[in-house]
């Protein structure tokens, strides 16, 4: 997933043996104490062969790239890591391609954003190659070109940006493209142009098309005010933030657009922000969040006020943009922030309807049903964490973590029980073991094929 939130700191169906643990600690039940203290996880785990790779932060506020074995419950290796120039509101994600993990290690002090890139063997932690020159990243490195290469964007001395495509096995550059600055979605980049401009990378590692954001979304939309775009079939589907007016933002002006991956042509538009601009990305269905009302931008350190803002969810066909259903909801804050969301799996979301009653919304059909009190759900949080800041850094070193999830009761209380389903949008499966990031560290569960759902 690739999305950006504005930080508030700047801003038992099948009986199987369950193993829930904290890496670096002892085997425990879900939500046991000391999990986060043992391994403070700030990214979702990514499968790399028999290894799961995550980004963690230690007690000294230094980031680390960490490889773990979900089966033996061992930390296999750790490497220093840096966020470099990645936007603080965008969460970090490990880049894995062809069994190699890309490490962006601090080239000097932690307070210096310049990094040196190395390719790490996911199984052993052995350094396979290193680039000779240090650089300042403008975004997260990511796998690309059929997951055989790494795409890395960085700044030149004149503040222009380049995209380097590096062979994952050797680190040798396969291509260098001027312009791309940061990814708005897989293989879709914002350029370094002063006019917000989108560029699409082809599967061969070349720029397929370049379009001003206004050509696709219309005037008044800017990735500088947030973004959430994802490939669905032959289209990119997503939203850009609506340009703010003074201290106010009109959430109701945000729209979701489906545009061709091949040509950049906009094919349809749906009112509303795609997946509430990120918090609903655990869903495998397509949902737009249709707001009414204007919000005021908070002062530094304050939370966003949504007083007077209403919201309804709309399910739509990603091929045509046709809206299939709508559902008014009253839990606007949870849908907007992502904190406290409850769900059964990739299609069934718990929402509060007007009046405050909680129901289960099937986002594939739009139908609702009562929430069964005995059901174990997934709950979501989006923590904020601190790293050693470099001088003048936006947010002062405060960063947005990737979403973390934990089993919870029907009313949102943590529980040691496990849900019946283990969504692929929440965790990764390695050698039959499902692993996910929770508020208390990495946790695992041995799963059957029928339990993992899209």
ROKETOR-68736 format. One record per residue (C-alpha): residue number from 1; residue in one letter; z, x, y negated. Coordinates in steps of 0.02 Angstrom, whole numbers, plus 50000, padded with zeros to 5 digits. Each point is the difference from the previous one (the first is absolute). Example, Ala and Ser with C-alpha at 12.3 -4.5 7.8 and 13.67 -1.06 7.14 Angstrom:
% residues 2
+-----+------+-------+-------+-------+
| seq | type |    c3 |    c1 |    c2 |
+-----+------+-------+-------+-------+
|   1 |    A | 50390 | 50615 | 50225 |
|   2 |    S | 49967 | 50069 | 49828 |
+-----+------+-------+-------+-------+
% end
This chain:
% residues 454
+-----+------+-------+-------+-------+
| seq | type |    c3 |    c1 |    c2 |
+-----+------+-------+-------+-------+
|   1 |    X | 50000 | 50000 | 50000 |
|   2 |    X | 49965 | 50053 | 49824 |
|   3 |    X | 50081 | 49907 | 49857 |
|   4 |    X | 50098 | 50033 | 49844 |
|   5 |    X | 50155 | 49916 | 49931 |
|   6 |    X | 50066 | 50024 | 49825 |
|   7 |    X | 50170 | 50078 | 50024 |
|   8 |    X | 50146 | 49902 | 49930 |
|   9 |    X | 50085 | 50167 | 49969 |
|  10 |    X | 49863 | 50057 | 49878 |
|  11 |    X | 50038 | 49866 | 50088 |
|  12 |    X | 50141 | 49338 | 51910 |
|  13 |    X | 49830 | 49952 | 50048 |
|  14 |    X | 49981 | 50156 | 50107 |
|  15 |    X | 50154 | 50093 | 50058 |
|  16 |    X | 49974 | 50187 | 49975 |
|  17 |    X | 50118 | 50144 | 49976 |
|  18 |    X | 50024 | 50023 | 49814 |
|  19 |    X | 50035 | 50168 | 49921 |
|  20 |    X | 50044 | 49996 | 49817 |
|  21 |    X | 50051 | 50166 | 49928 |
|  22 |    X | 50025 | 50109 | 49851 |
|  23 |    X | 49909 | 50166 | 50009 |
|  24 |    X | 50123 | 50141 | 49982 |
|  25 |    X | 50142 | 49886 | 50056 |
|  26 |    X | 50053 | 49905 | 50155 |
|  27 |    X | 49920 | 49849 | 50083 |
|  28 |    X | 50060 | 49846 | 49908 |
|  29 |    X | 49965 | 49816 | 49982 |
|  30 |    X | 49893 | 49935 | 49858 |
|  31 |    X | 50076 | 50019 | 49827 |
|  32 |    X | 50137 | 50120 | 50058 |
|  33 |    X | 50074 | 50111 | 49866 |
|  34 |    X | 49943 | 50176 | 49953 |
|  35 |    X | 49817 | 49973 | 50043 |
|  36 |    X | 49931 | 50030 | 49827 |
|  37 |    X | 50118 | 50147 | 49976 |
|  38 |    X | 49932 | 50082 | 50157 |
|  39 |    X | 49817 | 49986 | 49949 |
|  40 |    X | 49958 | 49920 | 49833 |
|  41 |    X | 49825 | 49931 | 50030 |
|  42 |    X | 49887 | 49958 | 49852 |
|  43 |    X | 49834 | 49970 | 50089 |
|  44 |    X | 49942 | 49896 | 50146 |
|  45 |    X | 49980 | 50097 | 50163 |
|  46 |    X | 49823 | 50052 | 50048 |
|  47 |    X | 49951 | 50032 | 50181 |
|  48 |    X | 49926 | 50171 | 50037 |
|  49 |    X | 49976 | 50016 | 50188 |
|  50 |    X | 50173 | 50005 | 50078 |
|  51 |    X | 50082 | 50032 | 49830 |
|  52 |    X | 50048 | 49882 | 49860 |
|  53 |    X | 49991 | 50076 | 49826 |
|  54 |    X | 50099 | 49940 | 49850 |
|  55 |    X | 50047 | 50062 | 49826 |
|  56 |    X | 50187 | 50017 | 49971 |
|  57 |    X | 50113 | 50053 | 49857 |
|  58 |    X | 50154 | 50109 | 50026 |
|  59 |    X | 50169 | 50005 | 49912 |
|  60 |    X | 49930 | 50125 | 49874 |
|  61 |    X | 49866 | 49874 | 49946 |
|  62 |    X | 49864 | 50106 | 50081 |
|  63 |    X | 49859 | 49917 | 50098 |
|  64 |    X | 49960 | 50054 | 50178 |
|  65 |    X | 49857 | 49965 | 50118 |
|  66 |    X | 50084 | 49961 | 50167 |
|  67 |    X | 49933 | 49986 | 50177 |
|  68 |    X | 50103 | 49904 | 50130 |
|  69 |    X | 49982 | 49957 | 50184 |
|  70 |    X | 50037 | 49812 | 50017 |
|  71 |    X | 50025 | 50016 | 50188 |
|  72 |    X | 50124 | 50145 | 50005 |
|  73 |    X | 50075 | 49952 | 49832 |
|  74 |    X | 49984 | 50177 | 49934 |
|  75 |    X | 49950 | 50070 | 49833 |
|  76 |    X | 49861 | 50121 | 50048 |
|  77 |    X | 49968 | 50087 | 49834 |
|  78 |    X | 50023 | 49989 | 49812 |
|  79 |    X | 49894 | 50069 | 49858 |
|  80 |    X | 50031 | 50001 | 49811 |
|  81 |    X | 49897 | 49866 | 49913 |
|  82 |    X | 49962 | 49949 | 49821 |
|  83 |    X | 49942 | 49842 | 49914 |
|  84 |    X | 49906 | 50113 | 49876 |
|  85 |    X | 49908 | 49887 | 49875 |
|  86 |    X | 50005 | 49838 | 50102 |
|  87 |    X | 50045 | 49849 | 49893 |
|  88 |    X | 50189 | 49964 | 50023 |
|  89 |    X | 49967 | 49816 | 50032 |
|  90 |    X | 49885 | 50041 | 50145 |
|  91 |    X | 50085 | 50036 | 50164 |
|  92 |    X | 49965 | 50160 | 50096 |
|  93 |    X | 49915 | 50000 | 50170 |
|  94 |    X | 49969 | 50140 | 50126 |
|  95 |    X | 49817 | 50048 | 50023 |
|  96 |    X | 49952 | 50024 | 50184 |
|  97 |    X | 49825 | 50042 | 50062 |
|  98 |    X | 49944 | 50065 | 50169 |
|  99 |    X | 50178 | 50046 | 50053 |
| 100 |    X | 50033 | 50098 | 49840 |
| 101 |    X | 50123 | 49950 | 49864 |
| 102 |    X | 49968 | 50054 | 49821 |
| 103 |    X | 50150 | 50080 | 49915 |
| 104 |    X | 50010 | 50012 | 49810 |
| 105 |    X | 50141 | 50127 | 49980 |
| 106 |    X | 50070 | 50052 | 49831 |
| 107 |    X | 49911 | 50159 | 49946 |
| 108 |    X | 50149 | 50048 | 49891 |
| 109 |    X | 50162 | 49906 | 49961 |
| 110 |    X | 50027 | 49819 | 50048 |
| 111 |    X | 49993 | 49960 | 49814 |
| 112 |    X | 49821 | 50067 | 49991 |
| 113 |    X | 49867 | 49874 | 50056 |
| 114 |    X | 49875 | 50133 | 50055 |
| 115 |    X | 49978 | 50004 | 50189 |
| 116 |    X | 49919 | 50101 | 50138 |
| 117 |    X | 49911 | 49905 | 50139 |
| 118 |    X | 50017 | 50041 | 50185 |
| 119 |    X | 49944 | 49922 | 50162 |
| 120 |    X | 50144 | 49972 | 50123 |
| 121 |    X | 49979 | 49970 | 50186 |
| 122 |    X | 50085 | 49831 | 50025 |
| 123 |    X | 50067 | 50043 | 50173 |
| 124 |    X | 50077 | 50170 | 49964 |
| 125 |    X | 50020 | 50014 | 49811 |
| 126 |    X | 49897 | 50160 | 50005 |
| 127 |    X | 49906 | 50041 | 49840 |
| 128 |    X | 49815 | 50004 | 50047 |
| 129 |    X | 49929 | 50045 | 49829 |
| 130 |    X | 50046 | 50013 | 49816 |
| 131 |    X | 49895 | 49993 | 49843 |
| 132 |    X | 50008 | 50160 | 49898 |
| 133 |    X | 50016 | 49915 | 49830 |
| 134 |    X | 50134 | 49883 | 49935 |
| 135 |    X | 49953 | 49836 | 49916 |
| 136 |    X | 50069 | 49845 | 49915 |
| 137 |    X | 49964 | 49841 | 50096 |
| 138 |    X | 49951 | 49842 | 49909 |
| 139 |    X | 50033 | 49888 | 50151 |
| 140 |    X | 50055 | 49994 | 50181 |
| 141 |    X | 49889 | 50098 | 50120 |
| 142 |    X | 49923 | 49884 | 50129 |
| 143 |    X | 49898 | 50009 | 50161 |
| 144 |    X | 49815 | 49963 | 49976 |
| 145 |    X | 49826 | 50024 | 50073 |
| 146 |    X | 50038 | 49914 | 50166 |
| 147 |    X | 50176 | 50076 | 50001 |
| 148 |    X | 49932 | 50175 | 50026 |
| 149 |    X | 50029 | 50065 | 49823 |
| 150 |    X | 50126 | 49989 | 49859 |
| 151 |    X | 49955 | 49932 | 49828 |
| 152 |    X | 50101 | 50087 | 49864 |
| 153 |    X | 49990 | 49961 | 49814 |
| 154 |    X | 50065 | 50124 | 49872 |
| 155 |    X | 49994 | 50051 | 49818 |
| 156 |    X | 49892 | 50135 | 49923 |
| 157 |    X | 50063 | 50105 | 49855 |
| 158 |    X | 49913 | 49882 | 49876 |
| 159 |    X | 50089 | 49847 | 50078 |
| 160 |    X | 49841 | 49939 | 50083 |
| 161 |    X | 50018 | 49964 | 50187 |
| 162 |    X | 49908 | 50043 | 50160 |
| 163 |    X | 50001 | 49933 | 50177 |
| 164 |    X | 49999 | 50135 | 50133 |
| 165 |    X | 49955 | 49952 | 50177 |
| 166 |    X | 50085 | 50125 | 50117 |
| 167 |    X | 49966 | 50023 | 50185 |
| 168 |    X | 50164 | 49950 | 50082 |
| 169 |    X | 49990 | 50133 | 50135 |
| 170 |    X | 49956 | 50148 | 49889 |
| 171 |    X | 50038 | 49953 | 49819 |
| 172 |    X | 49823 | 50050 | 49951 |
| 173 |    X | 49922 | 49891 | 49863 |
| 174 |    X | 49862 | 49887 | 50064 |
| 175 |    X | 49961 | 49930 | 49828 |
| 176 |    X | 50068 | 49999 | 49823 |
| 177 |    X | 49966 | 49851 | 49886 |
| 178 |    X | 50039 | 49995 | 49814 |
| 179 |    X | 50080 | 49843 | 49930 |
| 180 |    X | 50112 | 49911 | 50126 |
| 181 |    X | 50180 | 50003 | 49939 |
| 182 |    X | 50106 | 49885 | 50109 |
| 183 |    X | 49972 | 49881 | 50144 |
| 184 |    X | 50010 | 49814 | 49964 |
| 185 |    X | 49970 | 49964 | 50186 |
| 186 |    X | 49931 | 50092 | 50150 |
| 187 |    X | 49844 | 50095 | 49940 |
| 188 |    X | 50003 | 49910 | 49832 |
| 189 |    X | 50046 | 50105 | 49849 |
| 190 |    X | 50032 | 49985 | 49815 |
| 191 |    X | 49905 | 50134 | 49906 |
| 192 |    X | 50066 | 50111 | 49861 |
| 193 |    X | 49889 | 49911 | 49873 |
| 194 |    X | 50086 | 49933 | 49845 |
| 195 |    X | 49920 | 49833 | 50043 |
| 196 |    X | 50082 | 49931 | 50159 |
| 197 |    X | 49868 | 50035 | 50132 |
| 198 |    X | 49995 | 49976 | 50189 |
| 199 |    X | 49911 | 50114 | 50124 |
| 200 |    X | 49970 | 49965 | 50185 |
| 201 |    X | 50000 | 50141 | 50127 |
| 202 |    X | 49880 | 49979 | 50146 |
| 203 |    X | 50042 | 50037 | 50182 |
| 204 |    X | 49900 | 50162 | 49980 |
| 205 |    X | 50109 | 50060 | 49856 |
| 206 |    X | 49885 | 49967 | 49852 |
| 207 |    X | 50016 | 49882 | 49852 |
| 208 |    X | 49906 | 49841 | 50047 |
| 209 |    X | 50014 | 49912 | 49832 |
| 210 |    X | 50088 | 50007 | 49832 |
| 211 |    X | 50043 | 49844 | 49900 |
| 212 |    X | 50108 | 49965 | 49847 |
| 213 |    X | 50150 | 49896 | 50048 |
| 214 |    X | 49943 | 49869 | 49876 |
| 215 |    X | 49835 | 49977 | 50095 |
| 216 |    X | 50096 | 49949 | 50155 |
| 217 |    X | 50155 | 49916 | 49929 |
| 218 |    X | 49943 | 49953 | 49825 |
| 219 |    X | 50076 | 50059 | 49835 |
| 220 |    X | 50188 | 50015 | 49984 |
| 221 |    X | 50042 | 50077 | 50170 |
| 222 |    X | 50061 | 50177 | 50022 |
| 223 |    X | 50068 | 50098 | 50150 |
| 224 |    X | 50118 | 50081 | 49875 |
| 225 |    X | 50094 | 49834 | 50004 |
| 226 |    X | 50011 | 49996 | 50190 |
| 227 |    X | 49884 | 49977 | 50147 |
| 228 |    X | 49991 | 49941 | 50180 |
| 229 |    X | 49832 | 50011 | 50089 |
| 230 |    X | 49964 | 50005 | 50186 |
| 231 |    X | 49841 | 50000 | 50107 |
| 232 |    X | 49976 | 49839 | 50099 |
| 233 |    X | 49841 | 49995 | 50101 |
| 234 |    X | 49854 | 50052 | 49889 |
| 235 |    X | 50095 | 49968 | 49839 |
| 236 |    X | 50133 | 50079 | 49893 |
| 237 |    X | 50126 | 49861 | 49961 |
| 238 |    X | 50130 | 50018 | 49866 |
| 239 |    X | 50066 | 49992 | 49823 |
| 240 |    X | 50022 | 50106 | 49845 |
| 241 |    X | 50136 | 49971 | 49872 |
| 242 |    X | 49960 | 49893 | 49851 |
| 243 |    X | 50012 | 50096 | 49837 |
| 244 |    X | 50166 | 49965 | 49914 |
| 245 |    X | 50009 | 49925 | 49826 |
| 246 |    X | 50143 | 50078 | 49903 |
| 247 |    X | 50158 | 49984 | 50103 |
| 248 |    X | 49934 | 49856 | 50105 |
| 249 |    X | 49898 | 49990 | 50159 |
| 250 |    X | 49906 | 49847 | 50057 |
| 251 |    X | 50019 | 50002 | 50190 |
| 252 |    X | 49897 | 49842 | 50005 |
| 253 |    X | 49847 | 50096 | 49941 |
| 254 |    X | 49996 | 50114 | 50153 |
| 255 |    X | 49862 | 49961 | 50125 |
| 256 |    X | 49945 | 50057 | 50171 |
| 257 |    X | 49821 | 50059 | 50019 |
| 258 |    X | 49896 | 50033 | 50156 |
| 259 |    X | 49868 | 50133 | 49967 |
| 260 |    X | 49878 | 50089 | 50113 |
| 261 |    X | 50052 | 50168 | 50073 |
| 262 |    X | 49815 | 50046 | 50011 |
| 263 |    X | 49947 | 49957 | 49822 |
| 264 |    X | 50152 | 49956 | 49893 |
| 265 |    X | 49929 | 49827 | 49964 |
| 266 |    X | 50133 | 49866 | 49969 |
| 267 |    X | 49968 | 49854 | 50118 |
| 268 |    X | 50144 | 49881 | 49966 |
| 269 |    X | 50159 | 49977 | 49900 |
| 270 |    X | 50163 | 49912 | 50042 |
| 271 |    X | 50136 | 49967 | 49868 |
| 272 |    X | 50159 | 50099 | 50037 |
| 273 |    X | 50055 | 50176 | 50041 |
| 274 |    X | 49957 | 50068 | 50172 |
| 275 |    X | 50154 | 49998 | 50114 |
| 276 |    X | 50111 | 49982 | 49844 |
| 277 |    X | 49936 | 50174 | 49949 |
| 278 |    X | 50069 | 50080 | 50159 |
| 279 |    X | 50162 | 49921 | 50065 |
| 280 |    X | 49908 | 49890 | 50127 |
| 281 |    X | 49897 | 50141 | 50077 |
| 282 |    X | 50095 | 49980 | 50165 |
| 283 |    X | 49895 | 49843 | 50026 |
| 284 |    X | 49839 | 50011 | 50100 |
| 285 |    X | 49932 | 49844 | 49912 |
| 286 |    X | 49928 | 49991 | 49824 |
| 287 |    X | 50110 | 49926 | 49864 |
| 288 |    X | 49988 | 49989 | 49811 |
| 289 |    X | 50154 | 49972 | 49892 |
| 290 |    X | 49958 | 49876 | 49862 |
| 291 |    X | 50124 | 50015 | 49855 |
| 292 |    X | 50023 | 49890 | 49849 |
| 293 |    X | 50093 | 50068 | 49850 |
| 294 |    X | 50020 | 50159 | 49900 |
| 295 |    X | 50129 | 50135 | 50030 |
| 296 |    X | 50072 | 50127 | 49879 |
| 297 |    X | 49995 | 50183 | 50041 |
| 298 |    X | 50176 | 50065 | 50032 |
| 299 |    X | 50079 | 50142 | 49907 |
| 300 |    X | 50030 | 50162 | 50096 |
| 301 |    X | 50135 | 49972 | 50131 |
| 302 |    X | 49987 | 49810 | 49993 |
| 303 |    X | 49930 | 49884 | 50131 |
| 304 |    X | 49850 | 49888 | 49975 |
| 305 |    X | 50046 | 49824 | 49948 |
| 306 |    X | 49897 | 49861 | 50080 |
| 307 |    X | 50088 | 49857 | 49911 |
| 308 |    X | 49878 | 49858 | 49973 |
| 309 |    X | 49871 | 50071 | 50120 |
| 310 |    X | 49940 | 49892 | 50144 |
| 311 |    X | 49903 | 50052 | 50154 |
| 312 |    X | 49896 | 49927 | 50139 |
| 313 |    X | 49924 | 50094 | 50146 |
| 314 |    X | 49817 | 49973 | 50045 |
| 315 |    X | 49921 | 50046 | 50166 |
| 316 |    X | 49815 | 50042 | 49989 |
| 317 |    X | 49850 | 50049 | 50106 |
| 318 |    X | 49966 | 50185 | 49962 |
| 319 |    X | 49814 | 49982 | 50037 |
| 320 |    X | 49968 | 49860 | 49875 |
| 321 |    X | 50155 | 49988 | 49890 |
| 322 |    X | 50020 | 49817 | 50047 |
| 323 |    X | 50181 | 49945 | 49981 |
| 324 |    X | 50062 | 49915 | 50160 |
| 325 |    X | 50175 | 49950 | 49946 |
| 326 |    X | 50130 | 50016 | 49862 |
| 327 |    X | 50189 | 49993 | 50006 |
| 328 |    X | 50117 | 49998 | 49849 |
| 329 |    X | 50152 | 50114 | 50024 |
| 330 |    X | 50161 | 50018 | 49901 |
| 331 |    X | 50051 | 50177 | 50053 |
| 332 |    X | 49891 | 50080 | 49867 |
| 333 |    X | 50108 | 50155 | 49980 |
| 334 |    X | 49997 | 50045 | 50185 |
| 335 |    X | 49812 | 49974 | 50013 |
| 336 |    X | 49970 | 50107 | 49846 |
| 337 |    X | 50119 | 50143 | 50036 |
| 338 |    X | 49986 | 49999 | 50190 |
| 339 |    X | 50188 | 50016 | 50019 |
| 340 |    X | 50080 | 49873 | 50117 |
| 341 |    X | 49840 | 49932 | 50075 |
| 342 |    X | 50021 | 49929 | 50176 |
| 343 |    X | 49863 | 49981 | 50131 |
| 344 |    X | 49974 | 49974 | 50187 |
| 345 |    X | 49840 | 50101 | 50019 |
| 346 |    X | 49835 | 50036 | 49913 |
| 347 |    X | 49961 | 49817 | 49967 |
| 348 |    X | 50164 | 49903 | 49989 |
| 349 |    X | 50096 | 50023 | 49837 |
| 350 |    X | 50163 | 49918 | 49949 |
| 351 |    X | 49990 | 49924 | 49826 |
| 352 |    X | 50106 | 49887 | 49891 |
| 353 |    X | 49910 | 49843 | 49947 |
| 354 |    X | 50042 | 49909 | 49837 |
| 355 |    X | 50177 | 49936 | 50019 |
| 356 |    X | 50057 | 50161 | 50084 |
| 357 |    X | 49976 | 49956 | 50185 |
| 358 |    X | 49939 | 50143 | 50111 |
| 359 |    X | 49851 | 49965 | 50115 |
| 360 |    X | 49886 | 50104 | 50109 |
| 361 |    X | 49825 | 50007 | 49926 |
| 362 |    X | 49858 | 50038 | 50120 |
| 363 |    X | 49886 | 50097 | 49884 |
| 364 |    X | 49853 | 49979 | 50119 |
| 365 |    X | 50001 | 49810 | 49984 |
| 366 |    X | 50113 | 49957 | 49853 |
| 367 |    X | 50114 | 49892 | 50107 |
| 368 |    X | 50189 | 50006 | 49983 |
| 369 |    X | 50140 | 49975 | 50125 |
| 370 |    X | 50190 | 50010 | 49998 |
| 371 |    X | 50081 | 50171 | 50014 |
| 372 |    X | 50095 | 50002 | 50165 |
| 373 |    X | 50177 | 50063 | 49974 |
| 374 |    X | 50000 | 50103 | 50160 |
| 375 |    X | 49839 | 50093 | 49956 |
| 376 |    X | 50008 | 50185 | 49963 |
| 377 |    X | 49884 | 50048 | 49856 |
| 378 |    X | 49940 | 50156 | 49913 |
| 379 |    X | 50070 | 50031 | 49826 |
| 380 |    X | 49922 | 50115 | 49871 |
| 381 |    X | 50068 | 50112 | 49863 |
| 382 |    X | 49912 | 50117 | 49879 |
| 383 |    X | 50129 | 50133 | 49952 |
| 384 |    X | 49985 | 50120 | 49854 |
| 385 |    X | 50048 | 50181 | 50029 |
| 386 |    X | 50020 | 50158 | 49897 |
| 387 |    X | 49914 | 50168 | 50014 |
| 388 |    X | 50019 | 50156 | 49893 |
| 389 |    X | 49896 | 49960 | 49847 |
| 390 |    X | 49885 | 50116 | 49907 |
| 391 |    X | 50005 | 50004 | 49810 |
| 392 |    X | 49931 | 49843 | 49921 |
| 393 |    X | 49973 | 49910 | 50165 |
| 394 |    X | 49982 | 49811 | 49986 |
| 395 |    X | 50154 | 49915 | 50070 |
| 396 |    X | 50106 | 50158 | 49992 |
| 397 |    X | 49981 | 50034 | 50186 |
| 398 |    X | 50029 | 49821 | 50056 |
| 399 |    X | 49867 | 49944 | 50126 |
| 400 |    X | 49953 | 49845 | 50097 |
| 401 |    X | 50031 | 50012 | 50187 |
| 402 |    X | 49884 | 49921 | 50125 |
| 403 |    X | 50066 | 49833 | 50065 |
| 404 |    X | 50140 | 50011 | 50129 |
| 405 |    X | 50040 | 49864 | 50125 |
| 406 |    X | 50147 | 49942 | 50104 |
| 407 |    X | 50039 | 49858 | 50123 |
| 408 |    X | 50089 | 49856 | 49913 |
| 409 |    X | 50064 | 49825 | 50032 |
| 410 |    X | 49915 | 49844 | 49935 |
| 411 |    X | 50100 | 50014 | 49838 |
| 412 |    X | 49959 | 50184 | 49974 |
| 413 |    X | 50157 | 50083 | 50067 |
| 414 |    X | 49977 | 50164 | 50098 |
| 415 |    X | 50020 | 49979 | 50188 |
| 416 |    X | 50003 | 50111 | 50155 |
| 417 |    X | 49881 | 49878 | 50087 |
| 418 |    X | 49815 | 50039 | 50002 |
| 419 |    X | 49852 | 49891 | 49950 |
| 420 |    X | 49881 | 49946 | 50138 |
| 421 |    X | 49850 | 50079 | 49913 |
| 422 |    X | 49968 | 50174 | 49934 |
| 423 |    X | 49860 | 49994 | 49869 |
| 424 |    X | 49878 | 50145 | 49985 |
| 425 |    X | 50016 | 49979 | 49811 |
| 426 |    X | 50186 | 50047 | 50008 |
| 427 |    X | 50008 | 50145 | 50123 |
| 428 |    X | 49899 | 50114 | 50113 |
| 429 |    X | 49995 | 50009 | 50190 |
| 430 |    X | 50008 | 50170 | 50084 |
| 431 |    X | 50000 | 50014 | 50190 |
| 432 |    X | 50061 | 49821 | 50019 |
| 433 |    X | 50138 | 50021 | 49872 |
| 434 |    X | 49994 | 49901 | 49839 |
| 435 |    X | 50071 | 50096 | 49851 |
| 436 |    X | 50035 | 49935 | 49826 |
| 437 |    X | 50089 | 50047 | 49839 |
| 438 |    X | 50159 | 49901 | 49966 |
| 439 |    X | 50126 | 50009 | 49858 |
| 440 |    X | 50108 | 50105 | 50115 |
| 441 |    X | 49868 | 50121 | 50066 |
| 442 |    X | 49868 | 50003 | 50134 |
| 443 |    X | 50026 | 49880 | 50145 |
| 444 |    X | 49908 | 49973 | 50163 |
| 445 |    X | 49974 | 49871 | 50136 |
| 446 |    X | 49909 | 50014 | 50166 |
| 447 |    X | 49866 | 49864 | 49994 |
| 448 |    X | 49877 | 49912 | 50113 |
| 449 |    X | 49818 | 49976 | 49952 |
| 450 |    X | 50028 | 49815 | 49966 |
| 451 |    X | 50137 | 50035 | 49873 |
| 452 |    X | 49899 | 50098 | 49872 |
| 453 |    X | 49903 | 49884 | 49886 |
| 454 |    X | 49874 | 50026 | 49863 |
+-----+------+-------+-------+-------+
% end
